[in-house]
């Protein structure tokens, strides 16, 4: 096969990780890293679309994240909520679907 004839997967799954370390390396607060990471999600989705990838799964918040300090968890939830509102607007405009998969868990 030629370089331009490589098979493109229908589905790509990505674990979002390392935003806190990215921020620490730049001497920024962890939440700045999370915000920067959320901006990369848009770039990833657009690149996937341009490549012909039909489905992208982002694993954004693991069960281990609940053990982080409450302030950081609250900031992550606020960022996720804000991001999803914008994402849903964009997806409707582009005739795309957004599905949120979650396992609801109350914090002890």
N, C-alpha and C positions, 0 to 999 in steps of 0.2 A: 504494500500500500504506500502511496505517496504521502508526504507530510500533511497535505490538506485533506486526506481521506481517512484520518484516524476516527475511530468510533467515539461518539460522544455519549456519556452515560445519561440515562433518563433522570436519574436521581443522585444527588450528592448530599451527604450529611456532614455537618461541621460542628465540632465542639468549640464553643467560644471560651477561650481560656487565656490567661496571661495578661489581662488588662491591668490588674493591680501591680504586677511585676513591671510592666511597661511604664506605669506612672512612677513607681518607686525609683526606677533607673533614671528618670528625668526629674527626680525630687519634687514630684507633684502628689497631691492627695489621691488616694485610691479611686475616689469617685471620678476624678478627671480621666483616669484610665478607662473606666467603664463607659464614660460618655464618648471618648475617642473610639472605643471599640464598637459602640453602637453605630457610629457613622460609617465604619468599615462594612457593616452588614449591607447597607445600601449598595456600596460599590461591588460587593460580592454578588448580590442578587442581579444587578445589572449585567455584570460580566457573564454570569451563568445564563441569563436570558439571551445575550448576544451569541453565546456559544451553542445555543440550542438545547440547553439542559431544561427539562420540563419541571422538575421538582427539586426544591432546596429545603432541607431540614436544618434548623439551627437549634442546637441544644444549649440553652442560655442560662439555666439556673438548676444546679444539681441539688440533691437532698443535703449534701454536705454544706452547701451555702447557708442553710438555716442556722448553722452554728457560728456564723460570723457575728460580729457586734451588731446589736439591734439597729444602730444608726446606719450602718452600711447596708444591712438588709432593707431598711426602709428606703434608702436612697436608690438601691437597685430596683425595688418595686416601683418607685416613682418614675425612674428612667424607663423601665419596661412599659409601664402604662402609657407614658407620653409617646414612646417610640411606636407602640402598637396603634395608637390613634392615627398617627401620621402614615404609618405603613398601610393601614386599611384604606385611608383616603386615596393614597397613591395606587393601590391595587385596584380599587373600583374604577379609577380613571383609566387604567391600562388593561381592564378586563382580566384581572388576575384574581386568584383566591388566596386568602390568608387563613390558615387554620392554627389555632392555639391548642396544643395538647398539654394537659396538666394533670397532675395528681394533687388534688386539693389537700393541704395539710395545715392544720392549725398549729400555731407555735405554742409550746408548753411554757 
